[in-house]
Amino acid sequence: MNILSYIFGSVFGFSLIWIPILHASIVFLFGLYLISARRPVGVAFAWFLIVILVPLIGISLYILIGERPVGRKLTRKIVRMNHEYEKITQEMRQQYLADRKKLPLEGQALSLLAESRNGSPVVAGNKIELHTESLKILQLFIHEIDLAKKSLHLEFYIWALGGDADKVGEALIAAAKRGVACRVLLDSLGSKDWFKSQWPERFRAAGIQVTEALPIQFGRFQFRRADLRLHRKIFVIDGAVVWTGSMNMVDPRTFKQDSGVGEWVDAMVRIEGPVASQFELTFAFDWSVDNPRIKHFNDREPPASPHEGAALAQEFSSGPVYRDDVLYQVLLSAIMDARQELTITTPYFGPDDGLIQALMAAAGRGVKVTLIVPKLNDSTLVAWSSKSFYSDLMSAGVQIAEFHGGLLHTKSLLIDKRIAIFGSVNFDQRSLRLNFEISLIVYNDAFCAKLEKLIETYLQQSDFVDPKVWAKRPRWHHYLENAAHLASPLL
């Protein structure tokens, strides 16, 4: 001890006796900060435990990923542009005020919540098609690009290299050369390999505008959290047609083939009608926010989005800084509104106690609640954490199905076969609290019937978890699941 005290005293200028005092001081001050910040209890205790065990590492991690800042400069820009954006959405809400009255009462309440805090209203007259084969979807993307006359706007979390995703890139270059205005907005982290490739240079040389969303800047982590990501999937053609859903710009035959989970299974919707203009508006806002050269948000022009069908629908965007926690409230409300049947498909399942209790309450009042998740997951920690919820959910009557036909990546919520929430949102803390997400809420029986048929195909490739067999799993599984659950507020 004398030798160690001498070494630490010589190197760091203090005796070892000060180490526990310093440790206690760090923990105490950090605890005071957590109390002042009023974080969710589970999150606060998780961080407090980490700082107690490894104070310096814990504090460093908290600085990196503990808060939800996007940086002071970007926050100011988002707030300023959101005021300018609000004028447009106010006019939109007034324009389509009568459409909400076409909904049943439970639909009216949900749509009103979804449009709160400067959101988009429900609008009638939309034609919505559900597409479920990724390779065909990529071919349809190319077909849309080939027919485009005015503009092509693409916003994705991941643009992966190889396969038919490259063919989409070639089609975009050809479109730009014939005079179509092309804009591509991709997440910096999700599309990092794409940004390191030759594609950005090729795009710009062809006249395609490319913007990197939320770039990771080393040395600025104390001002901007590194793992806040743009997770949206939006493809707008000529301002009149939009694609959205769970699929990134990837070829499933080549994407993450080394992860050992099989091909990713996705679904997308193609929309014609007034709701397309809402997606176009969100793209324009994201483009303006992430493009350093743009100082103010101005809607370029009213997009062409004539009435094409009978479906009532609304675009629903969410993210940190603006529309904070609205997504959580919408999902909670949708679960509590269910009266007969509730089905969730998600690749990543990691809700908080509030949503777990809502699911259990729904099952307890007689609602048939079904959760469909992939049997194999590319995130080991998420997979183990997800399983920590199984016993409680099944004891309340929730059915859990594990999909074995690949990594089920479709994200959907089907309520009473009458309302569907479909898009980029995972049922986890990251989508609920950290990511910029996009969804389509559909109030249409015909579309819900198509989604139900898709869900049935997923169930045919799934195994229901047997509560009796689950209770007999090895004891070490139980400990590992609960250990992973301790980190679930931080995932």
C-alpha positions as CSV (number, residue, x, y, z in Angstrom):
1,M,0.0,0.0,0.0
2,N,2.9,2.3,0.8
3,I,4.4,1.7,-2.6
4,L,1.1,2.3,-4.4
5,S,0.5,5.4,-2.4
6,Y,3.9,6.6,-3.3
7,I,3.3,5.9,-7.0
8,F,-0.1,7.6,-7.1
9,G,1.2,10.4,-5.0
10,S,4.1,10.9,-7.4
11,V,2.1,10.5,-10.6
12,F,-1.2,12.1,-9.7
13,G,-0.1,14.3,-6.8
14,F,-2.4,12.8,-4.1
15,S,-2.4,9.9,-1.7
16,L,-4.6,6.8,-2.2
17,I,-6.7,7.9,0.7
18,W,-8.2,10.6,-1.6
19,I,-9.4,8.0,-4.2
20,P,-12.6,6.9,-2.2
21,I,-13.3,10.5,-1.3
22,L,-13.0,11.5,-5.0
23,H,-15.2,8.5,-6.0
24,A,-17.9,9.4,-3.4
25,S,-17.8,13.1,-4.5
26,I,-18.2,12.1,-8.2
27,V,-21.2,9.8,-7.4
28,F,-22.8,12.4,-5.1
29,L,-22.5,15.2,-7.6
30,F,-23.7,13.0,-10.5
31,G,-26.7,11.9,-8.3
32,L,-27.6,15.5,-7.7
33,Y,-27.4,16.2,-11.4
34,L,-29.7,13.2,-12.2
35,I,-32.2,14.5,-9.6
36,S,-32.1,18.0,-11.1
37,A,-32.6,16.6,-14.7
38,R,-35.6,14.5,-13.6
39,R,-34.8,11.5,-15.9
40,P,-37.1,8.5,-16.0
41,V,-36.5,6.4,-12.9
42,G,-35.2,3.3,-14.7
43,V,-32.8,5.3,-16.8
44,A,-31.6,7.4,-13.8
45,F,-30.9,4.3,-11.7
46,A,-29.1,2.5,-14.6
47,W,-26.8,5.5,-15.1
48,F,-26.3,5.9,-11.4
49,L,-25.2,2.2,-11.1
50,I,-22.7,2.6,-13.9
51,V,-21.2,5.7,-12.4
52,I,-20.9,3.9,-9.0
53,L,-19.2,0.9,-10.5
54,V,-16.9,2.7,-13.0
55,P,-17.1,6.5,-12.3
56,L,-14.8,7.9,-14.9
57,I,-16.0,5.5,-17.7
58,G,-19.6,6.1,-16.6
59,I,-19.3,9.9,-16.6
60,S,-17.6,9.7,-20.1
61,L,-20.4,7.5,-21.4
62,Y,-23.1,9.8,-20.0
63,I,-21.5,12.8,-21.7
64,L,-21.5,10.8,-25.0
65,I,-25.0,9.2,-24.9
66,G,-26.7,10.1,-21.6
67,E,-28.6,13.2,-22.8
68,R,-30.5,13.8,-26.0
69,P,-28.9,17.0,-27.3
70,V,-28.4,17.5,-31.0
71,G,-26.1,20.4,-30.4
72,R,-26.9,24.0,-29.5
73,K,-26.4,25.3,-33.0
74,L,-28.6,22.6,-34.6
75,T,-31.2,23.0,-31.9
76,R,-31.5,26.7,-32.5
77,K,-31.9,26.0,-36.2
78,I,-34.6,23.4,-35.7
79,V,-36.5,25.6,-33.3
80,R,-36.3,28.6,-35.7
81,M,-37.4,26.5,-38.7
82,N,-40.1,24.8,-36.7
83,H,-41.8,28.2,-36.2
84,E,-41.6,28.8,-40.0
85,Y,-42.9,25.2,-40.6
86,E,-45.8,25.8,-38.2
87,K,-47.4,28.4,-40.4
88,I,-47.7,25.8,-43.2
89,T,-49.0,23.0,-41.0
90,Q,-51.5,25.3,-39.4
91,E,-53.0,26.1,-42.8
92,M,-52.9,22.3,-43.6
93,R,-54.8,21.5,-40.4
94,Q,-57.5,24.1,-41.2
95,Q,-57.7,22.9,-44.8
96,Y,-58.5,19.3,-43.8
97,L,-60.4,19.9,-40.6
98,A,-63.6,18.3,-42.0
99,D,-61.8,15.0,-42.8
100,R,-61.3,14.1,-39.2
101,K,-65.1,14.1,-38.7
102,K,-65.2,11.1,-41.1
103,L,-63.5,9.0,-38.5
104,P,-65.1,7.0,-35.7
105,L,-64.7,8.6,-32.2
106,E,-61.7,6.5,-31.3
107,G,-60.0,7.4,-34.6
108,Q,-60.7,11.1,-34.1
109,A,-59.0,11.1,-30.7
110,L,-55.9,9.3,-32.0
111,S,-55.6,11.5,-35.1
112,L,-55.9,14.6,-32.9
113,L,-53.1,13.4,-30.6
114,A,-50.9,12.5,-33.6
115,E,-51.3,16.0,-35.1
116,S,-50.7,17.8,-31.8
117,R,-47.5,19.8,-31.4
118,N,-47.4,20.9,-35.0
119,G,-48.1,17.6,-36.6
120,S,-50.0,16.7,-39.8
121,P,-53.8,16.2,-39.9
122,V,-55.7,13.2,-41.1
123,V,-56.7,13.6,-44.8
124,A,-59.1,11.7,-47.0
125,G,-58.7,10.6,-50.6
126,N,-55.6,8.4,-50.6
127,K,-54.7,5.3,-52.5
128,I,-52.4,3.1,-50.4
129,E,-50.7,-0.1,-51.7
130,L,-48.9,-2.6,-49.5
131,H,-45.7,-4.1,-50.9
132,T,-43.8,-7.0,-49.2
133,E,-41.1,-8.3,-51.5
134,S,-37.9,-6.3,-51.2
135,L,-36.4,-7.1,-54.6
136,K,-39.6,-6.2,-56.3
137,I,-39.8,-3.0,-54.3
138,L,-36.3,-2.0,-55.5
139,Q,-37.4,-2.7,-59.1
140,L,-40.4,-0.5,-58.5
141,F,-38.2,2.2,-57.2
142,I,-36.2,2.1,-60.4
143,H,-39.5,2.2,-62.4
144,E,-40.6,5.2,-60.5
145,I,-37.3,7.0,-61.1
146,D,-37.4,6.2,-64.8
147,L,-40.9,7.8,-65.1
148,A,-40.2,10.8,-62.9
149,K,-40.7,14.2,-64.6
150,K,-39.9,16.9,-62.0
151,S,-38.3,15.7,-58.7
152,L,-37.0,12.8,-56.7
153,H,-36.5,13.1,-53.0
154,L,-34.9,10.2,-51.1
155,E,-34.4,10.1,-47.3
156,F,-33.1,6.9,-45.7
157,Y,-31.2,5.7,-42.6
158,I,-29.1,3.2,-44.6
159,W,-28.0,3.1,-48.2
160,A,-26.0,-0.1,-48.5
161,L,-23.5,-0.9,-51.2
162,G,-24.1,-3.7,-53.7
163,G,-26.9,-5.6,-55.4
164,D,-29.9,-3.8,-56.7
165,A,-29.4,-0.9,-54.4
166,D,-26.6,0.1,-56.8
167,K,-29.0,-0.1,-59.7
168,V,-31.3,2.4,-58.0
169,G,-28.2,4.7,-57.8
170,E,-27.6,4.3,-61.5
171,A,-31.2,5.1,-62.3
172,L,-31.0,8.3,-60.2
173,I,-27.9,9.4,-62.1
174,A,-29.7,8.8,-65.4
175,A,-32.7,10.8,-64.1
176,A,-30.6,13.7,-63.0
177,K,-28.9,13.8,-66.4
178,R,-32.3,14.2,-68.2
179,G,-33.2,17.1,-65.9
180,V,-35.0,15.7,-62.9
181,A,-34.1,17.5,-59.7
182,C,-32.8,14.9,-57.3
183,R,-32.0,15.2,-53.6
184,V,-30.6,12.5,-51.4
185,L,-30.6,12.8,-47.6
186,L,-28.9,9.9,-45.7
187,D,-27.9,9.3,-42.1
188,S,-24.2,9.8,-41.5
189,L,-23.8,6.7,-39.3
190,G,-26.3,4.3,-41.0
191,S,-24.9,5.1,-44.5
192,K,-21.2,5.5,-43.4
193,D,-19.9,3.0,-46.0
194,W,-21.9,4.6,-48.8
195,F,-20.4,8.0,-47.9
196,K,-16.9,6.5,-48.0
197,S,-17.6,5.1,-51.5
198,Q,-17.5,6.6,-54.9
199,W,-21.3,7.2,-55.0
200,P,-21.4,10.6,-53.4
201,E,-18.9,12.0,-55.9
202,R,-20.7,10.3,-58.8
203,F,-24.1,11.7,-57.6
204,R,-22.8,15.2,-57.3
205,A,-21.0,15.0,-60.7
206,A,-24.4,14.1,-62.2
207,G,-26.1,17.1,-60.5
208,I,-27.7,15.2,-57.6
209,Q,-27.7,17.1,-54.4
210,V,-26.5,15.0,-51.4
211,T,-26.7,15.9,-47.7
212,E,-25.2,13.9,-44.8
213,A,-27.7,14.0,-41.9
214,L,-26.4,14.3,-38.3
215,P,-22.7,13.9,-39.1
216,I,-20.6,12.5,-36.3
217,Q,-18.0,15.1,-35.4
218,F,-15.3,14.0,-33.0
219,G,-14.5,16.5,-30.4
220,R,-18.1,17.7,-30.3
221,F,-19.7,14.9,-28.3
222,Q,-20.1,17.2,-25.3
223,F,-22.4,19.3,-27.5
224,R,-24.1,16.7,-29.7
225,R,-25.1,13.2,-28.8
226,A,-23.4,10.8,-31.2
227,D,-26.2,8.2,-31.5
228,L,-29.2,10.4,-32.3
229,R,-30.0,9.2,-35.8
230,L,-32.2,10.0,-38.7
231,H,-34.1,6.7,-39.0
232,R,-36.8,7.7,-41.5
233,K,-37.5,6.0,-44.8
234,I,-39.1,8.4,-47.4
235,F,-39.1,8.4,-51.2
236,V,-41.1,11.1,-52.9
237,I,-41.7,11.2,-56.6
238,D,-42.8,14.4,-58.3
239,G,-44.3,15.6,-55.0
240,A,-47.4,13.3,-55.7
241,V,-46.3,9.8,-54.8
242,V,-44.5,8.6,-51.7
243,W,-43.0,5.3,-50.5
244,T,-42.4,4.7,-46.8
245,G,-42.1,1.8,-44.4
246,S,-39.4,-0.3,-42.8
247,M,-37.1,-0.9,-45.7
248,N,-33.8,0.8,-46.1
249,M,-32.1,1.2,-49.5
250,V,-30.6,-2.3,-49.3
251,D,-30.6,-5.5,-51.3
252,P,-31.5,-8.2,-48.8
253,R,-29.4,-10.7,-50.7
254,T,-26.2,-8.8,-49.8
255,F,-27.1,-6.8,-46.7
256,K,-25.6,-8.0,-43.4
257,Q,-25.2,-11.6,-44.7
258,D,-22.5,-12.2,-42.1
259,S,-24.9,-11.5,-39.1
260,G,-26.3,-15.0,-39.2
261,V,-29.9,-14.0,-39.1
262,G,-30.9,-14.6,-42.7
263,E,-32.3,-12.1,-45.1
264,W,-34.1,-9.0,-43.7
265,V,-37.9,-9.1,-44.2
266,D,-39.5,-5.7,-44.9
267,A,-42.6,-4.1,-46.1
268,M,-43.4,-0.7,-47.7
269,V,-46.4,1.3,-48.7
270,R,-46.9,3.3,-51.9
271,I,-49.2,6.2,-51.5
272,E,-51.0,8.5,-53.9
273,G,-53.1,11.3,-52.6
274,P,-53.0,14.3,-50.3
275,V,-51.0,12.6,-47.6
276,A,-48.1,12.4,-50.0
277,S,-47.7,16.2,-49.6
278,Q,-47.2,15.7,-45.8
279,F,-44.2,13.4,-46.4
280,E,-42.9,15.8,-49.0
281,L,-43.1,18.6,-46.4
282,T,-41.3,16.5,-43.8
283,F,-38.5,15.7,-46.3
284,A,-38.2,19.4,-47.1
285,F,-38.0,20.2,-43.4
286,D,-35.3,17.6,-42.8
287,W,-33.4,18.7,-45.8
288,S,-33.4,22.3,-44.7
289,V,-32.3,21.4,-41.1
290,D,-29.5,19.1,-42.2
291,N,-28.2,21.3,-45.0
292,P,-25.8,23.9,-43.5
293,R,-26.3,26.3,-46.4
294,I,-30.1,26.7,-45.8
295,K,-30.9,29.2,-43.0
296,H,-34.7,29.3,-43.1
297,F,-37.4,26.9,-44.0
298,N,-39.7,27.8,-46.9
299,D,-42.0,25.3,-48.5
300,R,-40.9,25.3,-52.1
301,E,-44.3,24.9,-53.7
302,P,-47.6,23.1,-53.0
303,P,-46.9,19.5,-54.1
304,A,-49.2,17.9,-56.6
305,S,-51.2,15.4,-54.6
306,P,-54.7,15.0,-56.1
307,H,-57.3,12.7,-54.5
308,E,-56.6,9.1,-55.7
309,G,-58.5,6.8,-53.3
310,A,-60.8,6.4,-50.4
311,A,-58.4,5.9,-47.5
312,L,-58.1,8.3,-44.6
313,A,-54.5,8.6,-43.4
314,Q,-52.0,10.9,-41.8
315,E,-48.2,11.2,-41.8
316,F,-46.8,11.0,-38.3
317,S,-43.2,12.2,-37.7
318,S,-41.4,12.3,-34.4
319,G,-38.0,13.0,-32.9
320,P,-35.9,14.7,-30.2
321,V,-36.0,18.5,-29.9
322,Y,-39.3,18.9,-31.6
323,R,-42.5,16.7,-31.1
324,D,-40.7,15.2,-28.1
325,D,-42.5,12.1,-26.6
326,V,-45.6,12.4,-28.9
327,L,-44.7,9.0,-30.4
328,Y,-44.7,7.4,-27.0
329,Q,-48.1,9.0,-26.2
330,V,-49.6,7.9,-29.6
331,L,-48.5,4.2,-29.1
332,L,-49.7,4.2,-25.5
333,S,-53.1,5.7,-26.5
334,A,-53.4,3.2,-29.4
335,I,-52.8,0.3,-27.1
336,M,-55.3,1.6,-24.5
337,D,-57.9,2.2,-27.2
338,A,-57.8,-1.4,-28.5
339,R,-61.0,-3.3,-27.7
340,Q,-60.8,-6.6,-29.5
341,E,-57.4,-7.3,-31.1
342,L,-53.9,-5.8,-31.1
343,T,-50.9,-7.1,-33.1
344,I,-47.4,-5.7,-33.1
345,T,-44.5,-6.6,-35.4
346,T,-41.1,-5.2,-34.5
347,P,-37.5,-6.4,-34.9
348,Y,-36.4,-4.7,-31.7
349,F,-38.6,-5.0,-28.6
350,G,-37.5,-2.9,-25.6
351,P,-40.4,-0.8,-24.2
352,D,-40.5,0.8,-20.8
353,D,-42.7,-0.2,-17.9
354,G,-45.5,2.1,-19.0
355,L,-45.9,0.3,-22.4
356,I,-45.5,-3.1,-20.8
357,Q,-48.2,-2.4,-18.3
358,A,-50.5,-1.1,-21.2
359,L,-50.0,-4.3,-23.1
360,M,-50.7,-6.4,-20.1
361,A,-53.8,-4.3,-19.3
362,A,-55.1,-4.7,-22.8
363,A,-54.7,-8.5,-22.6
364,G,-56.3,-8.5,-19.1
365,R,-59.4,-6.7,-20.4
366,G,-59.9,-9.4,-23.1
367,V,-58.0,-7.9,-26.1
368,K,-56.2,-10.5,-28.1
369,V,-52.6,-9.1,-28.0
370,T,-50.0,-10.7,-30.2
371,L,-46.3,-9.7,-30.4
372,I,-44.3,-10.9,-33.4
373,V,-40.5,-10.6,-33.1
374,P,-37.6,-12.3,-35.0
375,K,-36.3,-15.5,-33.5
376,L,-32.8,-14.5,-34.4
377,N,-31.6,-10.9,-33.9
378,D,-28.6,-9.0,-35.2
379,S,-28.3,-7.3,-31.8
380,T,-27.5,-9.9,-29.1
381,L,-28.1,-7.5,-26.2
382,V,-31.5,-6.4,-27.5
383,A,-32.4,-10.0,-28.1
384,W,-31.6,-11.0,-24.5
385,S,-33.2,-7.9,-23.1
386,S,-36.4,-8.5,-25.1
387,K,-36.8,-12.0,-23.6
388,S,-36.8,-10.5,-20.1
389,F,-40.3,-9.3,-20.7
390,Y,-41.7,-12.6,-22.0
391,S,-42.8,-14.1,-18.6
392,D,-44.7,-11.0,-17.5
393,L,-46.4,-10.6,-20.8
394,M,-47.4,-14.2,-21.2
395,S,-48.7,-14.4,-17.7
396,A,-51.1,-11.5,-18.6
397,G,-52.3,-13.4,-21.7
398,V,-50.1,-11.8,-24.4
399,Q,-49.2,-14.2,-27.2
400,I,-45.5,-14.0,-28.4
401,A,-44.5,-15.4,-31.8
402,E,-40.9,-15.8,-32.9
403,F,-40.5,-15.4,-36.6
404,H,-37.9,-17.9,-38.1
405,G,-38.0,-16.8,-41.8
406,G,-35.2,-14.2,-41.5
407,L,-34.9,-11.0,-39.5
408,L,-38.4,-9.7,-39.4
409,H,-37.8,-5.9,-39.9
410,T,-41.4,-4.8,-40.6
411,K,-42.7,-2.3,-37.9
412,S,-46.4,-2.2,-37.6
413,L,-49.2,-1.9,-35.1
414,L,-52.7,-3.1,-36.0
415,I,-55.6,-2.1,-33.8
416,D,-58.9,-3.9,-34.0
417,K,-58.4,-4.4,-37.7
418,R,-59.5,-0.8,-38.3
419,I,-56.4,1.4,-37.6
420,A,-52.8,0.7,-38.6
421,I,-49.6,2.4,-37.6
422,F,-46.9,1.5,-40.2
423,G,-43.4,2.9,-40.8
424,S,-39.9,3.1,-39.4
425,V,-40.7,2.9,-35.6
426,N,-39.3,0.0,-33.6
427,F,-41.0,-0.8,-30.3
428,D,-37.9,0.2,-28.3
429,Q,-36.5,3.1,-26.3
430,R,-34.3,4.2,-29.2
431,S,-37.2,4.8,-31.6
432,L,-39.3,6.3,-28.8
433,R,-36.8,8.7,-27.4
434,L,-33.8,9.1,-29.7
435,N,-34.4,8.7,-33.4
436,F,-36.1,10.9,-35.9
437,E,-38.9,8.5,-37.1
438,I,-41.7,8.5,-39.6
439,S,-45.0,6.6,-39.7
440,L,-48.2,6.4,-41.6
441,I,-51.4,6.1,-39.6
442,V,-54.1,4.5,-41.8
443,Y,-57.8,4.5,-40.8
444,N,-59.1,2.2,-43.5
445,D,-60.6,-1.3,-43.3
446,A,-59.3,-2.4,-46.7
447,F,-55.7,-1.5,-46.0
448,C,-55.9,-3.1,-42.5
449,A,-57.2,-6.3,-44.1
450,K,-54.1,-6.4,-46.4
451,L,-51.9,-5.8,-43.4
452,E,-53.6,-8.6,-41.5
453,K,-53.0,-11.0,-44.4
454,L,-49.3,-10.0,-44.3
455,I,-49.2,-10.6,-40.5
456,E,-50.8,-14.1,-41.1
457,T,-48.0,-15.0,-43.4
458,Y,-45.5,-13.9,-40.7
459,L,-47.3,-16.1,-38.2
460,Q,-47.2,-19.1,-40.5
461,Q,-43.4,-18.7,-40.4
462,S,-43.3,-18.3,-36.6
463,D,-43.3,-20.4,-33.5
464,F,-45.5,-19.3,-30.5
465,V,-43.6,-19.3,-27.3
466,D,-45.1,-21.8,-24.9
467,P,-45.3,-20.4,-21.4
468,K,-44.8,-23.8,-19.7
469,V,-41.7,-24.6,-21.8
470,W,-40.5,-21.0,-21.3
471,A,-40.7,-21.4,-17.5
472,K,-38.4,-24.5,-17.8
473,R,-35.6,-22.7,-19.6
474,P,-32.1,-22.9,-18.0
475,R,-31.7,-20.7,-15.0
476,W,-28.7,-18.9,-16.4
477,H,-30.9,-17.7,-19.3
478,H,-33.1,-16.0,-16.7
479,Y,-30.1,-14.2,-15.1
480,L,-28.7,-13.2,-18.5
481,E,-32.0,-11.8,-19.7
482,N,-32.5,-9.8,-16.5
483,A,-28.9,-8.5,-16.7
484,A,-29.5,-7.3,-20.3
485,H,-32.8,-5.8,-19.1
486,L,-30.8,-3.5,-16.7
487,A,-29.3,-1.9,-19.8
488,S,-32.6,-1.7,-21.7
489,P,-33.2,2.0,-20.8
490,L,-29.9,2.8,-22.4
491,L,-30.3,0.8,-25.6
